[in-house]
Amino acid sequence: MFFKKVIIEIDGGIHALQIEYDQIREAILMEMGYKIIRFKNEDVLNNWKKLRKI
């Protein structure tokens, strides 16, 4: 069985306050082999039907 290392991040209002932290965290996770997919909070709330096709 094959498992992919995928992390789904939903960026809300607080994201703007912690951009540097998120960049460092993302770099570490990518080094560990994770793929990070980011969505904006507004898109999840307003366009979830479109996003679920991704």
DOFIVO-419970 format. One record per residue (C-alpha): x negated, y negated, z negated. Coordinates in Angstrom, 1 decimal. Each point is the difference from the previous one (the first is absolute). Last residue first. Layout:
<atoms>
<atom><east>X</east><north>Y</north><up>Z</up></atom>
...
</atoms>
This chain:
<atoms>
<atom><east>8.7</east><north>-19.2</north><up>6.6</up></atom>
<atom><east>3.6</east><north>0.7</north><up>0.6</up></atom>
<atom><east>0.9</east><north>-0.9</north><up>-3.6</up></atom>
<atom><east>-1.2</east><north>-3.5</north><up>0.7</up></atom>
<atom><east>2.8</east><north>-0.9</north><up>2.4</up></atom>
<atom><east>2.7</east><north>1.1</north><up>-2.3</up></atom>
<atom><east>-1.7</east><north>-1.7</north><up>-2.9</up></atom>
<atom><east>0.2</east><north>-3.4</north><up>1.7</up></atom>
<atom><east>1.4</east><north>-2.3</north><up>-2.7</up></atom>
<atom><east>-1.2</east><north>1.3</north><up>-3.4</up></atom>
<atom><east>-3.1</east><north>1.8</north><up>1.3</up></atom>
<atom><east>-0.8</east><north>-2.8</north><up>2.4</up></atom>
<atom><east>0.4</east><north>-2.6</north><up>-2.8</up></atom>
<atom><east>-2.4</east><north>2.0</north><up>-2.3</up></atom>
<atom><east>-2.7</east><north>-0.1</north><up>2.7</up></atom>
<atom><east>-1.3</east><north>3.3</north><up>1.1</up></atom>
<atom><east>-3.5</east><north>1.5</north><up>-0.3</up></atom>
<atom><east>-1.2</east><north>3.4</north><up>1.2</up></atom>
<atom><east>-3.2</east><north>1.2</north><up>-1.7</up></atom>
<atom><east>-2.0</east><north>3.0</north><up>1.3</up></atom>
<atom><east>-1.9</east><north>1.7</north><up>-2.8</up></atom>
<atom><east>-3.4</east><north>1.6</north><up>0.6</up></atom>
<atom><east>-1.7</east><north>-0.9</north><up>-3.3</up></atom>
<atom><east>-1.8</east><north>-2.8</north><up>1.8</up></atom>
<atom><east>3.5</east><north>-1.3</north><up>1.0</up></atom>
<atom><east>1.0</east><north>0.0</north><up>-3.7</up></atom>
<atom><east>-3.1</east><north>-2.0</north><up>-1.0</up></atom>
<atom><east>0.6</east><north>-2.6</north><up>2.8</up></atom>
<atom><east>3.7</east><north>-0.3</north><up>-0.9</up></atom>
<atom><east>-0.8</east><north>-0.7</north><up>-3.6</up></atom>
<atom><east>-2.5</east><north>-2.7</north><up>0.9</up></atom>
<atom><east>2.4</east><north>-1.6</north><up>2.4</up></atom>
<atom><east>2.9</east><north>0.3</north><up>-2.5</up></atom>
<atom><east>-2.1</east><north>-1.7</north><up>-2.7</up></atom>
<atom><east>-0.9</east><north>-2.8</north><up>2.4</up></atom>
<atom><east>3.6</east><north>-0.5</north><up>1.0</up></atom>
<atom><east>1.4</east><north>-0.2</north><up>-3.5</up></atom>
<atom><east>2.2</east><north>-3.1</north><up>-0.2</up></atom>
<atom><east>1.3</east><north>0.3</north><up>3.5</up></atom>
<atom><east>1.1</east><north>3.6</north><up>-0.8</up></atom>
<atom><east>2.1</east><north>-1.2</north><up>-2.8</up></atom>
<atom><east>2.8</east><north>-1.0</north><up>2.4</up></atom>
<atom><east>0.5</east><north>3.5</north><up>1.4</up></atom>
<atom><east>-2.3</east><north>2.4</north><up>1.9</up></atom>
<atom><east>1.3</east><north>3.5</north><up>0.3</up></atom>
<atom><east>-2.8</east><north>2.5</north><up>0.3</up></atom>
<atom><east>0.3</east><north>3.5</north><up>1.4</up></atom>
<atom><east>-3.0</east><north>2.2</north><up>-0.7</up></atom>
<atom><east>-0.9</east><north>2.9</north><up>2.3</up></atom>
<atom><east>-2.5</east><north>2.8</north><up>-0.6</up></atom>
<atom><east>1.0</east><north>2.6</north><up>2.5</up></atom>
<atom><east>0.9</east><north>3.6</north><up>-1.0</up></atom>
<atom><east>-0.6</east><north>3.0</north><up>2.1</up></atom>
<atom><east>1.3</east><north>3.5</north><up>-0.9</up></atom>
</atoms>
